[in-house]
Amino acid sequence: MPTFADAAERVWNQMRKGWRDQRHARDWLSSLTRFAFPHLAPISATCRWARSPASM
């Protein structure tokens, strides 16, 4: 089961080639690493509230 960090890195790898400036790709992952991963990285990306913010 993928974690939030696994899923985010997978999305980043798919999206980064489409961004015009590679700085945006670097900054997007850097922001997640700095702010979100410390809190969300170990959480399963398939847990119910991760899929539906309204259910939080």
N, CA, C and O atoms as a Tinker XYZ file with bonds, in Angstrom:
   224  protein
     1  N      0.841000   -1.170000    0.000000    73     2
     2  CA     0.000000    0.000000    0.000000    64     1     3
     3  C      0.893000    1.242000    0.000000    63     2     4     5
     4  O      1.742000    1.388000    0.879000    81     3
     5  N      0.711000    2.143000   -0.979000    73     3     6
     6  CA     1.575000    3.326000   -1.037000    64     5     7
     7  C      1.250000    4.319000    0.079000    63     6     8     9
     8  O      0.103000    4.457000    0.503000    81     7
     9  N      2.279000    4.991000    0.530000    73     7    10
    10  CA     2.087000    6.051000    1.521000    64     9    11
    11  C      1.827000    7.360000    0.783000    63    10    12    13
    12  O      1.934000    7.423000   -0.442000    81    11
    13  N      1.488000    8.392000    1.530000    73    11    14
    14  CA     1.306000    9.718000    0.932000    64    13    15
    15  C      2.576000   10.140000    0.207000    63    14    16    17
    16  O      2.506000   10.661000   -0.906000    81    15
    17  N      3.739000    9.921000    0.823000    73    15    18
    18  CA     5.007000   10.313000    0.205000    64    17    19
    19  C      5.233000    9.552000   -1.091000    63    18    20    21
    20  O      5.662000   10.140000   -2.084000    81    19
    21  N      4.953000    8.254000   -1.099000    73    19    22
    22  CA     5.099000    7.462000   -2.324000    64    21    23
    23  C      4.210000    8.003000   -3.439000    63    22    24    25
    24  O      4.653000    8.189000   -4.572000    81    23
    25  N      2.957000    8.251000   -3.099000    73    23    26
    26  CA     2.003000    8.747000   -4.088000    64    25    27
    27  C      2.398000   10.137000   -4.589000    63    26    28    29
    28  O      2.311000   10.409000   -5.787000    81    27
    29  N      2.826000   11.007000   -3.694000    73    27    30
    30  CA     3.226000   12.357000   -4.086000    64    29    31
    31  C      4.440000   12.326000   -5.011000    63    30    32    33
    32  O      4.487000   13.069000   -5.992000    81    31
    33  N      5.406000   11.489000   -4.716000    73    31    34
    34  CA     6.587000   11.384000   -5.578000    64    33    35
    35  C      6.229000   10.795000   -6.933000    63    34    36    37
    36  O      6.812000   11.177000   -7.948000    81    35
    37  N      5.283000    9.873000   -6.962000    73    35    38
    38  CA     4.829000    9.302000   -8.234000    64    37    39
    39  C      4.155000   10.383000   -9.079000    63    38    40    41
    40  O      4.416000   10.488000  -10.277000    81    39
    41  N      3.294000   11.179000   -8.462000    73    39    42
    42  CA     2.633000   12.280000   -9.166000    64    41    43
    43  C      3.667000   13.286000   -9.649000    63    42    44    45
    44  O      3.598000   13.756000  -10.785000    81    43
    45  N      4.617000   13.614000   -8.796000    73    43    46
    46  CA     5.673000   14.569000   -9.162000    64    45    47
    47  C      6.445000   14.085000  -10.385000    63    46    48    49
    48  O      6.719000   14.868000  -11.294000    81    47
    49  N      6.793000   12.812000  -10.413000    73    47    50
    50  CA     7.524000   12.262000  -11.559000    64    49    51
    51  C      6.708000   12.337000  -12.839000    63    50    52    53
    52  O      7.270000   12.529000  -13.918000    81    51
    53  N      5.403000   12.191000  -12.738000    73    51    54
    54  CA     4.545000   12.269000  -13.919000    64    53    55
    55  C      4.349000   13.703000  -14.387000    63    54    56    57
    56  O      4.268000   13.951000  -15.590000    81    55
    57  N      4.272000   14.641000  -13.471000    73    55    58
    58  CA     3.959000   16.028000  -13.815000    64    57    59
    59  C      5.174000   16.881000  -14.152000    63    58    60    61
    60  O      5.051000   17.834000  -14.922000    81    59
    61  N      6.331000   16.571000  -13.606000    73    59    62
    62  CA     7.480000   17.482000  -13.704000    64    61    63
    63  C      7.929000   17.750000  -15.129000    63    62    64    65
    64  O      8.422000   18.843000  -15.405000    81    63
    65  N      7.785000   16.823000  -16.026000    73    63    66
    66  CA     8.198000   17.035000  -17.416000    64    65    67
    67  C      7.298000   18.035000  -18.130000    63    66    68    69
    68  O      7.703000   18.642000  -19.121000    81    67
    69  N      6.090000   18.205000  -17.633000    73    67    70
    70  CA     5.148000   19.123000  -18.255000    64    69    71
    71  C      5.278000   20.566000  -17.793000    63    70    72    73
    72  O      4.736000   21.465000  -18.435000    81    71
    73  N      5.973000   20.805000  -16.710000    73    71    74
    74  CA     6.154000   22.171000  -16.236000    64    73    75
    75  C      7.176000   22.892000  -17.095000    63    74    76    77
    76  O      8.217000   22.329000  -17.437000    81    75
    77  N      6.883000   24.127000  -17.440000    73    75    78
    78  CA     7.781000   24.894000  -18.306000    64    77    79
    79  C      9.121000   25.162000  -17.649000    63    78    80    81
    80  O     10.155000   25.140000  -18.317000    81    79
    81  N      9.116000   25.409000  -16.387000    73    79    82
    82  CA    10.347000   25.736000  -15.671000    64    81    83
    83  C     10.641000   24.623000  -14.674000    63    82    84    85
    84  O      9.810000   24.326000  -13.815000    81    83
    85  N     11.797000   24.014000  -14.779000    73    83    86
    86  CA    12.148000   22.916000  -13.880000    64    85    87
    87  C     12.284000   23.379000  -12.434000    63    86    88    89
    88  O     12.251000   22.564000  -11.512000    81    87
    89  N     12.434000   24.670000  -12.241000    73    87    90
    90  CA    12.465000   25.209000  -10.878000    64    89    91
    91  C     11.143000   24.933000  -10.170000    63    90    92    93
    92  O     11.122000   24.652000   -8.972000    81    91
    93  N     10.029000   25.013000  -10.922000    73    91    94
    94  CA     8.721000   24.729000  -10.322000    64    93    95
    95  C      8.649000   23.278000   -9.861000    63    94    96    97
    96  O      8.112000   22.988000   -8.792000    81    95
    97  N      9.184000   22.383000  -10.656000    73    95    98
    98  CA     9.198000   20.965000  -10.276000    64    97    99
    99  C     10.014000   20.767000   -9.005000    63    98   100   101
   100  O      9.598000   20.052000   -8.093000    81    99
   101  N     11.165000   21.399000   -8.954000    73    99   102
   102  CA    12.030000   21.276000   -7.774000    64   101   103
   103  C     11.355000   21.879000   -6.544000    63   102   104   105
   104  O     11.385000   21.294000   -5.461000    81   103
   105  N     10.746000   23.050000   -6.717000    73   103   106
   106  CA    10.100000   23.733000   -5.594000    64   105   107
   107  C      8.875000   22.974000   -5.088000    63   106   108   109
   108  O      8.612000   22.947000   -3.886000    81   107
   109  N      8.129000   22.358000   -6.003000    73   107   110
   110  CA     6.927000   21.609000   -5.613000    64   109   111
   111  C      7.311000   20.457000   -4.691000    63   110   112   113
   112  O      6.717000   20.281000   -3.628000    81   111
   113  N      8.305000   19.676000   -5.101000    73   111   114
   114  CA     8.730000   18.548000   -4.279000    64   113   115
   115  C      9.416000   19.026000   -2.996000    63   114   116   117
   116  O      9.245000   18.427000   -1.934000    81   115
   117  N     10.181000   20.089000   -3.100000    73   115   118
   118  CA    10.852000   20.632000   -1.927000    64   117   119
   119  C      9.842000   21.090000   -0.870000    63   118   120   121
   120  O     10.039000   20.860000    0.324000    81   119
   121  N      8.770000   21.732000   -1.310000    73   119   122
   122  CA     7.734000   22.184000   -0.372000    64   121   123
   123  C      7.051000   21.008000    0.308000    63   122   124   125
   124  O      6.806000   21.037000    1.514000    81   123
   125  N      6.745000   19.968000   -0.471000    73   123   126
   126  CA     6.139000   18.783000    0.128000    64   125   127
   127  C      7.088000   18.143000    1.136000    63   126   128   129
   128  O      6.682000   17.754000    2.231000    81   127
   129  N      8.351000   18.042000    0.751000    73   127   130
   130  CA     9.346000   17.429000    1.632000    64   129   131
   131  C      9.480000   18.205000    2.932000    63   130   132   133
   132  O      9.604000   17.617000    4.006000    81   131
   133  N      9.456000   19.508000    2.829000    73   131   134
   134  CA     9.658000   20.348000    4.008000    64   133   135
   135  C      8.431000   20.447000    4.914000    63   134   136   137
   136  O      8.545000   20.402000    6.139000    81   135
   137  N      7.263000   20.582000    4.297000    73   135   138
   138  CA     6.076000   20.878000    5.095000    64   137   139
   139  C      5.092000   19.712000    5.244000    63   138   140   141
   140  O      4.539000   19.517000    6.327000    81   139
   141  N      4.869000   18.949000    4.203000    73   139   142
   142  CA     3.839000   17.906000    4.259000    64   141   143
   143  C      4.372000   16.545000    4.694000    63   142   144   145
   144  O      3.763000   15.876000    5.529000    81   143
   145  N      5.500000   16.135000    4.134000    73   143   146
   146  CA     6.001000   14.796000    4.431000    64   145   147
   147  C      6.252000   14.540000    5.916000    63   146   148   149
   148  O      5.983000   13.432000    6.381000    81   147
   149  N      6.753000   15.505000    6.678000    73   147   150
   150  CA     6.953000   15.210000    8.103000    64   149   151
   151  C      5.664000   14.799000    8.824000    63   150   152   153
   152  O      5.709000   14.089000    9.828000    81   151
   153  N      4.523000   15.248000    8.309000    73   151   154
   154  CA     3.250000   14.950000    8.958000    64   153   155
   155  C      2.457000   13.857000    8.243000    63   154   156   157
   156  O      1.757000   13.072000    8.882000    81   155
   157  N      2.571000   13.810000    6.910000    73   155   158
   158  CA     1.717000   12.929000    6.120000    64   157   159
   159  C      2.428000   11.752000    5.469000    63   158   160   161
   160  O      1.772000   10.820000    5.003000    81   159
   161  N      3.746000   11.775000    5.429000    73   159   162
   162  CA     4.495000   10.755000    4.688000    64   161   163
   163  C      4.135000    9.323000    5.077000    63   162   164   165
   164  O      3.975000    8.489000    4.186000    81   163
   165  N      3.998000    8.999000    6.368000    73   163   166
   166  CA     3.726000    7.601000    6.698000    64   165   167
   167  C      2.263000    7.184000    6.526000    63   166   168   169
   168  O      1.946000    6.000000    6.638000    81   167
   169  N      1.381000    8.126000    6.261000    73   167   170
   170  CA    -0.047000    7.815000    6.136000    64   169   171
   171  C     -0.309000    7.154000    4.788000    63   170   172   173
   172  O      0.232000    7.574000    3.765000    81   171
   173  N     -1.125000    6.142000    4.797000    73   171   174
   174  CA    -1.481000    5.446000    3.567000    64   173   175
   175  C     -2.246000    6.380000    2.640000    63   174   176   177
   176  O     -3.156000    7.091000    3.068000    81   175
   177  N     -1.869000    6.369000    1.372000    73   175   178
   178  CA    -2.548000    7.211000    0.388000    64   177   179
   179  C     -3.944000    6.690000    0.083000    63   178   180   181
   180  O     -4.729000    7.370000   -0.578000    81   179
   181  N     -4.258000    5.503000    0.555000    73   179   182
   182  CA    -5.570000    4.935000    0.291000    64   181   183
   183  C     -6.517000    5.062000    1.477000    63   182   184   185
   184  O     -7.652000    4.591000    1.411000    81   183
   185  N     -6.069000    5.692000    2.561000    73   183   186
   186  CA    -6.984000    5.836000    3.695000    64   185   187
   187  C     -8.117000    6.783000    3.326000    63   186   188   189
   188  O     -7.935000    7.673000    2.495000    81   187
   189  N     -9.252000    6.605000    3.917000    73   187   190
   190  CA   -10.462000    7.306000    3.492000    64   189   191
   191  C    -10.339000    8.829000    3.540000    63   190   192   193
   192  O    -10.689000    9.498000    2.568000    81   191
   193  N     -9.857000    9.385000    4.630000    73   191   194
   194  CA    -9.804000   10.847000    4.727000    64   193   195
   195  C     -8.757000   11.441000    3.807000    63   194   196   197
   196  O     -8.859000   12.616000    3.452000    81   195
   197  N     -7.740000   10.665000    3.403000    73   195   198
   198  CA    -6.758000   11.192000    2.455000    64   197   199
   199  C     -7.379000   11.380000    1.090000    63   198   200   201
   200  O     -6.931000   12.225000    0.315000    81   199
   201  N     -8.402000   10.607000    0.786000    73   199   202
   202  CA    -9.070000   10.730000   -0.500000    64   201   203
   203  C    -10.177000   11.786000   -0.472000    63   202   204   205
   204  O    -10.533000   12.333000   -1.516000    81   203
   205  N    -10.711000   12.068000    0.681000    73   203   206
   206  CA   -11.858000   12.965000    0.767000    64   205   207
   207  C    -11.646000   13.973000    1.889000    63   206   208   209
   208  O    -11.934000   13.682000    3.051000    81   207
   209  N    -11.141000   15.161000    1.545000    73   207   210
   210  CA   -10.907000   16.173000    2.589000    64   209   211
   211  C    -12.181000   16.531000    3.356000    63   210   212   213
   212  O    -12.101000   16.942000    4.514000    81   211
   213  N    -13.328000   16.388000    2.749000    73   211   214
   214  CA   -14.585000   16.716000    3.424000    64   213   215
   215  C    -14.849000   15.793000    4.605000    63   214   216   217
   216  O    -15.577000   16.149000    5.532000    81   215
   217  N    -14.253000   14.605000    4.567000    73   215   218
   218  CA   -14.515000   13.662000    5.648000    64   217   219
   219  C    -13.581000   13.842000    6.836000    63   218   220   221
   220  O    -13.670000   13.093000    7.809000    81   219
   221  N    -12.700000   14.809000    6.772000    73   219   222
   222  CA   -11.739000   15.026000    7.859000    64   221   223
   223  C    -12.423000   15.685000    9.033000    63   222   224
   224  O    -11.784000   15.952000   10.050000    81   223
